[in-house]
């Protein structure tokens, strides 16, 4: 996602009323991912997407976002997919494997489906850093993911 995007202002350059979005949300770190979802959902609505055309799908954890995104993006009537998750570094290299695997996987889904699949996964060192990026002092990266999805459709 582009770091300069802070919040939604105005409508999209294209008519979003017929565009269908799927937001795939990891259930792990649920407090954070729920805040990201709210930001993404509200961002899409503010930009002009119809609520009925925003579909939510949950997956157990961040690693499962890749397959969830692929299944969503393979549907002919889906225009863009946003994946939302949160991985907080711990004491083992698990963090590195998950982050690298998901980043690579989402890139592959973009290329394979030729649709925008937006990486809205927080990869933070602490829970506080995640909270700051999920509606805290650094904004809501879910909202930024929504803006990015729309900008890619405008492309």
C-alpha positions as CSV (number, residue, x, y, z in Angstrom):
1,X,0.0,0.0,0.0
2,X,1.1,3.5,-0.7
3,X,2.4,5.2,2.5
4,X,1.0,8.6,1.5
5,X,-2.6,7.5,1.7
6,X,-4.0,8.5,5.0
7,X,-7.8,8.6,4.7
8,X,-10.6,8.6,2.2
9,X,-11.7,11.9,0.7
10,X,-14.2,12.2,-2.1
11,X,-15.5,9.6,-4.5
12,X,-13.6,7.4,-7.0
13,X,-12.8,8.5,-10.5
14,X,-14.8,5.4,-11.7
15,X,-18.3,4.2,-10.9
16,X,-17.9,1.7,-8.1
17,X,-21.6,0.9,-7.7
18,X,-21.3,-2.2,-9.8
19,X,-17.8,-3.3,-8.6
20,X,-17.7,-6.2,-6.3
21,X,-15.1,-6.4,-3.5
22,X,-14.2,-9.3,-1.2
23,X,-12.4,-8.5,2.0
24,X,-10.7,-11.6,3.4
25,X,-10.0,-11.2,7.2
26,X,-7.7,-13.3,9.4
27,X,-9.3,-14.2,12.7
28,X,-5.9,-14.3,14.5
29,X,-5.3,-11.1,16.4
30,X,-9.0,-10.4,16.0
31,X,-9.2,-7.1,17.8
32,X,-6.7,-5.7,15.3
33,X,-8.2,-7.3,12.2
34,X,-11.7,-6.2,13.1
35,X,-10.5,-2.6,13.3
36,X,-8.8,-3.1,9.9
37,X,-12.0,-4.5,8.4
38,X,-14.1,-1.6,9.7
39,X,-11.6,0.8,8.1
40,X,-11.6,-1.1,4.7
41,X,-15.4,-1.5,4.7
42,X,-16.1,2.2,5.5
43,X,-13.4,3.3,3.1
44,X,-15.0,1.4,0.2
45,X,-18.5,2.8,1.1
46,X,-17.2,6.3,1.3
47,X,-15.6,6.0,-2.1
48,X,-18.9,4.8,-3.7
49,X,-19.0,1.1,-3.4
50,X,-22.4,-0.4,-2.6
51,X,-22.6,-2.2,0.8
52,X,-24.3,-5.2,-0.9
53,X,-21.2,-5.5,-3.2
54,X,-18.7,-5.8,-0.3
55,X,-18.4,-9.4,0.8
56,X,-16.5,-10.5,3.9
57,X,-14.8,-13.9,4.2
58,X,-12.9,-15.0,7.3
59,X,-10.0,-17.3,7.4
60,X,-8.3,-18.7,10.6
61,X,-5.0,-16.9,10.4
62,X,-2.8,-14.7,8.3
63,X,-1.1,-17.7,6.5
64,X,-4.6,-18.7,5.1
65,X,-5.2,-15.3,3.5
66,X,-3.4,-16.4,0.4
67,X,-5.7,-19.3,-0.4
68,X,-8.8,-17.3,0.7
69,X,-7.7,-14.5,-1.7
70,X,-7.2,-16.9,-4.5
71,X,-10.6,-18.5,-4.1
72,X,-12.2,-15.0,-4.0
73,X,-10.3,-13.6,-6.9
74,X,-11.1,-16.6,-9.1
75,X,-14.7,-15.7,-9.0
76,X,-15.7,-14.0,-12.3
77,X,-17.9,-11.4,-10.6
78,X,-15.2,-10.2,-8.2
79,X,-13.3,-7.1,-9.2
80,X,-10.9,-6.7,-6.3
81,X,-9.8,-8.5,-3.1
82,X,-8.4,-7.0,0.1
83,X,-6.7,-9.2,2.6
84,X,-6.4,-8.1,6.2
85,X,-4.3,-9.7,8.8
86,X,-1.8,-9.0,11.6
87,X,1.4,-10.8,12.5
88,X,3.2,-9.6,15.6
89,X,6.8,-10.7,16.1
90,X,7.5,-13.2,18.8
91,X,10.5,-15.0,20.1
92,X,10.8,-17.5,17.2
93,X,11.3,-17.2,13.4
94,X,7.6,-18.1,12.9
95,X,7.0,-14.3,12.2
96,X,9.5,-14.3,9.3
97,X,8.1,-17.4,7.7
98,X,4.5,-16.3,7.9
99,X,5.2,-12.7,6.6
100,X,7.4,-13.9,3.8
101,X,5.0,-16.7,2.8
102,X,1.9,-14.4,2.7
103,X,3.7,-11.6,0.9
104,X,4.9,-14.0,-1.8
105,X,1.5,-15.7,-1.9
106,X,-0.5,-12.6,-2.4
107,X,1.9,-11.4,-5.1
108,X,1.3,-14.7,-6.9
109,X,-2.5,-14.3,-6.6
110,X,-2.3,-10.9,-8.2
111,X,-0.3,-12.3,-11.1
112,X,-2.3,-15.4,-11.6
113,X,-5.8,-13.8,-11.5
114,X,-4.8,-10.5,-13.0
115,X,-7.0,-8.7,-10.5
116,X,-6.0,-6.3,-7.7
117,X,-5.4,-8.3,-4.5
118,X,-4.4,-5.8,-1.9
119,X,-2.0,-6.7,0.9
120,X,-3.4,-5.2,4.1
121,X,-1.4,-7.3,6.5
122,X,0.3,-5.6,9.5
123,X,3.7,-7.0,10.3
124,X,4.7,-5.3,13.5
125,X,7.1,-5.8,16.3
126,X,4.6,-5.1,19.1
127,X,0.8,-5.1,19.7
128,X,1.0,-1.3,20.3
129,X,2.4,-0.8,16.8
130,X,-0.4,-2.8,15.4
131,X,-3.0,-0.8,17.4
132,X,-1.5,2.5,16.1
133,X,-2.0,1.2,12.5
134,X,-5.5,-0.1,13.1
135,X,-7.3,3.1,13.8
136,X,-4.8,4.6,16.2
137,X,-2.4,7.6,15.8
138,X,-1.0,6.3,12.5
139,X,-4.4,5.9,10.8
140,X,-6.1,2.7,9.6
141,X,-4.2,0.5,7.2
142,X,-7.5,-1.2,6.3
143,X,-8.8,2.1,5.0
144,X,-5.6,2.6,3.1
145,X,-6.1,-0.9,1.6
146,X,-9.5,0.1,0.4
147,X,-8.1,3.2,-1.3
148,X,-5.4,1.1,-2.9
149,X,-7.9,-1.4,-4.3
150,X,-10.0,1.4,-5.8
151,X,-6.9,3.1,-7.3
152,X,-5.8,-0.1,-8.9
153,X,-9.3,-0.5,-10.4
154,X,-9.0,3.1,-11.7
155,X,-5.7,2.2,-13.3
